[in-house]
Amino acid sequence: MPLAVAATLAVAYTAAAQDAPKQFTARELFYSAGDEPSAKPAAKPVGKPAQTGAPAVTKRPPSTQVASTGAKPDSPAKPATTVTATRVQTAAATAPDGSPIIRASEGAPATAPAPTNGPALGLKITVLKRSGNEEVEVAPDTVFHAGDRIRFNVQTNGPGYLYIVSQGSSGTWKPIFPSPDVENGDNHVDGFHSYAMPPKSRIVFDEQTGMEKVFIVFSREPEAEFENMIYSLSGKGQPATPNAPAIPTKTSQPQADPRPQKSLLVTASLNVPDSAINRMRQTYSRDLIIEKVDENTASAPGDKKEKAVYVVNPTGSTDPRVVADLQLVHQ
């Protein structure tokens, strides 16, 4: 090959490498949404999220800040900072029967670039096992035994709507969240707050071996299929007419909530069909990236060592969803 041609190819390769977008892990993308506001919809009363025995706000570690070009016009984009290399395991944790603990589509990438049109949407899942008077984090692929008492914490990286169903030895899917024990059945959650599941209780393993399966859905907007199964929806209020002239009155009347009024159905008798779970899993899992972290995962000095799984939708879609399968093995 002539020297001039070789030099041209080398320059072109270097330029292409420099133009390639920087890749981030699921954990880095999860915390990159930390600057996004997490206020509830305006029509809902403002207040603290339900505390279900979990610690308060988890702040975004500075070592995992990721720049996003989806900043709001009145909020200038922040420059990207150096991120710490992180060991990634994508759906590598498996149960003894070979089934994955957190499933995603085949060939799911380990990393993704920062979204260009909005923040990534993500879930953090931590399994807690009762040990004496304390709860300790354990790996999601831990094999549990009779008498073990556990629960799991779910944390989202922004406001949205959370749905959690579980399948026990009966083979039927039952709702865990929304729950009548949390905000009267409201399933709106705030970002960077831990929610303990099941609310106000624990999963206790008995002598019967098997597997407890948990399916989690987190979406920016209410998920219609789950909403119709879990809630009784009544009529909408009458919102103010856009651009209508203001009519002065002596007393100010509050505007009606334009959203449907929701009443939680009796969740104990509610069965969620397998078809609905499979449909959501197949539809929404293909865009996800997954990372399992433990005490050996590289992190910045001072960062807390943790055992958790991060599941992130990195697309920056206007209507994103994240789905995750958590499988708790009992032998």
C-alpha positions, 0 to 999 in steps of 0.5 A: 500500500502506498505510504500516502494512502496508508497515512490517509487511512490512519488519519480517517480512522483516528478522526472516526474514533474521535467522533464516536460518542462516549459510552457510559454504563447503566450506573453512570446513565442512571445517575446522570439524570440527577439534575432533572427535577423530580416534582410530582404533577401539578394537580397532585398535592406536594409532599414527601414520598411515602417512607417504607422503612427505606433511607432518604434521598440518594444523591448523585455521585459526582464520579458518575455525572454524564453530560446530556444534550437534552438540557432545558433552554433555561438550564445550560448543559453541563460539560461532561466529566471524567467517568470511572471505568466500571466492571459491567455484567450484563444479565450475567447473574443466573439462577442455579437452573441457568435462568437470568436474574435480570433479563434483557434482550439477546445481545444487549449492549453493556454501554450506551452513549448519553441520550441527545433528547432527554435523560436516560430512564432507570431503575436500581434494585437492591436485595436486603436480607434480614440478619439479626436486627439489621438488613444487609445488602446481598447479591440478587443471585443469592440462594435463599433458604427456609427462614430467610426474610428479605425485601428489596429496595427499588429506586428510580432516577426520576419521577414516574409510575411504578408497577411491581407484580410477583409470582409465587408457588401458585403460578399467578401474578399478584400486585405488590405495588401500587399498595394500599399501604403507600399513599392510598394506592398511588403509584407515582414515585419520586426520583432518587428515593428508595421504596421498600418492597413489599411495603411494610412487610417482608418475603419469608421463605418457607420449607417449599423450595422454588423461585419467587419471580418479580416483574417491575415496570417503570414508566414516565407516564401511566402504563395503560394496560396495568392501570386498567387492571389495577385501578378502577378509573372514573370520569375526568374532571373539566379542565380550564378551556385554553385561551378562554378569557378570565372571568373575575369572581369573588372567590377563586375556585380550584381547577378540576383535575383533568386526569381520571380519578383512580381507585385501587382495586382489591389487589389480593384477588387480582390476577395479572395474566402471563400474556400481559407480562410477556408482552411488556417484557418483549416490547420494552426490554430490547432497548435496555442496558444492565449492570450488576455491581458489587463491593469489587466494582470500581468506583471513585474514592469515598463512594459507597460500596454496594450490591445492586442491579441497574437497568436503564433505558438510554434512548431518551425517548419521550415515552420511555419504559424500563422493565426488569425481572428479579428472580429470588431462588429458594433451595 
